[in-house]
Amino acid sequence: MAATRREVAEAAGVSVRTVSNVVNGFDHVAPATRERVLRVIHELEYQPSELARSLKVGRSGLIGLMLPELDTAYFAELTRAFVEGGAERGLTVVVDQTDGDRERELALLRRTAGGSLFDALALSPLALRAEDLEALAAGPLVFLGEDEFPGYDKVMIDNFQAAREAVEHLLAQGRRRIAAIGAERSHRAASSQRLAGYRAAIGAHADLGLPEIVEYVEGFRRPEGAAAMRRLLDSGERFDAIFCFSDALALGALRTLHEAGVSVPDEVAVVGWDDIEDGRFSIPSLTTVSPDKQWLAETALDRIVRRLAGEKLEPEVLVAPHRLVVRESAPGAPAAPTASGAPAAPTASGAPATPTASGAPATPATPTASGAPATPATPTASSAPATPATPTASSAPAAPTAPTTPPTPPAASPNPASPTPH
């Protein structure tokens, strides 16, 4: 026999009303109490009557999640965060895909008006306009993304700042010809802001004469990234790093670089955006901007629950945290650039060598007791330094041993190389 709400209350040591508040997603329940009640609900397999709850509170318990596409990893991971967060609040999240079509976006919005289907809607529109909302008395709405909808809550990512940080990371590694893949001629807010952040990072180092190399795309998918990378390679443009506006674009670009025989990150570093699971298992693993998807979902749901509970909230723009996750495709500590702005030539250990005036790495001289630099000992064939001659009592130098053949010095490093397909 199914457990009752009263049995849940007794097992959790709370009142029936408290259980109802938890089930209905009301916010004024202490976190520890909510967690205890939810645990008991799970243990007793309690199933609240959706029909009874709907009739009693005048709500369906359904929250709509409107996304432009569901078959991309970023939106799939965001959807999971919403569904799990909704369940924790006693809500059912219903997901629909609009393909960025304005009529489909409007149709979902109408189904929220007056609570005809959804109690509230979290939406990431591509075609919807602010004036579309004026004629609709929709329930609580929370917008996901960067477009402006005055008078409504908006949960977003600081695209400009995160993009700038990603490019600054590449610059800190000594990369000087950084290409951006992901600009869109439709001027969607997300890509426009990421492009602005890229340009701001480049412009902040005007003394280095850094070029802007921008490749446009029609969407943020793997084939677009692969095609954009191919265009860059075929153009003959020189570059030593790629900043992609999504991980899907970056994964497509990585595939093209691999097929062309270009080594990542030795010849070209790659940074993506989204921190999707695929990027953690790619070869090399992908350095990426990681927006906090869990925070995005939790924050949007909390605003919805508070509004459904009758709180009078002022509309807010809520900015999600982000971080740069450094992996194999763009690793390392900052490398000191040479005077020309190009990365110093790496030594055998991978550390930059200090160039001399001629460009060849200099070997520091060891001073003698008089302060004058002594002639450095010639290395043996085993690369171990030769034992210095011991001076005689008359201070005349002992006859030197026969020198071995010195190793060939490393060739001077060129400027940031244009990756050439092998």
Secondary structure, 3 states (H helix, E strand, C coil): CCCCHHHHHHHHCCCHHHHHHHHCCCCCCCHHHHHHHHHHHHHHCCCCCHHHHHHHHCCCCEEEEEECCCCCHHHHHHHHHHHHHHHHCCCEEEEEECCCCHHHHHHHHHHHECCCCCCEEEECCCCCCHHHHCCCCECCEEEECCCCCCCCEEEEECHHHHHHHHHHHHHHCCCCCEEEEEECCCCCHHHHHHHHHHHHHHHCCHHHCCCCEEEECCCCCHHHHHHHHHHHHHHCCCCCEEEECCHHHHHHHHHHHHHCCCCCCCCCEEEEECCCHHHHHCCCCCEEEEECHHHHHHHHHHHHHHHHCCCCCCCCEEEECEEEECCCCCCCCCCCECCCCCECCECCCCCECCECCCCCECCCCCECCCCCECCCCCECCCCCECCCCCCCCCCCCCCCCCCCCCCCCCCCCCCCCCCCCC
